[in-house]
């Protein structure tokens, strides 16, 4: 089965600190794409960052970076200098063989002042 | 460039009725995918349309159907509504290139409540 697992249902972090969200996945493909999406309480799902599996360099977008471990099938998201606006559900997703996104159950992140 | 728009944002229906949801993709995007989001099942793929044709389909009953128009706008229809169809329905658009490499951008969703 093609699955994406997020083992942390909820996390909290103090403003300005760093937090890491975990994600593991299952696939038999050699090349694929991984994504982190953010869904704030307003519900709009926003793309945070994406990683191409054949690229060894970890993707970075401003305060967001990933730690991609292909052999371990691990894809964690690091948020540096956390801000109150980072409070949201974070979903890890992998592109399935048919093109659809396969999502994890999500991690609810709360940034506290 | 305007984002993905979905109408209506909220909808209340009763069991047995049918409902139609609409999605307008980002300009230039030719692929539209639909997802159902519920607290219990999470985010599940319904189907994808590309160039007015259903390209991929998830594991949902035939009561769930969709279509895409020549301007890439898409509609999703659910017939004979059941209580379990209450969910947030998300639409996502993408350029429509190779499915495995395309990036999807989501709309705000339609919250459907079935009474």
Interface residues (C-beta under 8 A of the other chain):
Chain A: X31 X32 X33 X35 X37 X42 X43 X44 X45 X46 X47 X50 X52 X91 X95 X96 X97 X98 X99 X100 X101 X102 X103 X104 X105 X106
Chain B: X33 X35 X42 X43 X45 X48 X55 X56 X58 X88 X90 X92 X99 X100 X101 X102 X103 X104 X105 X106 X107 X108 X109
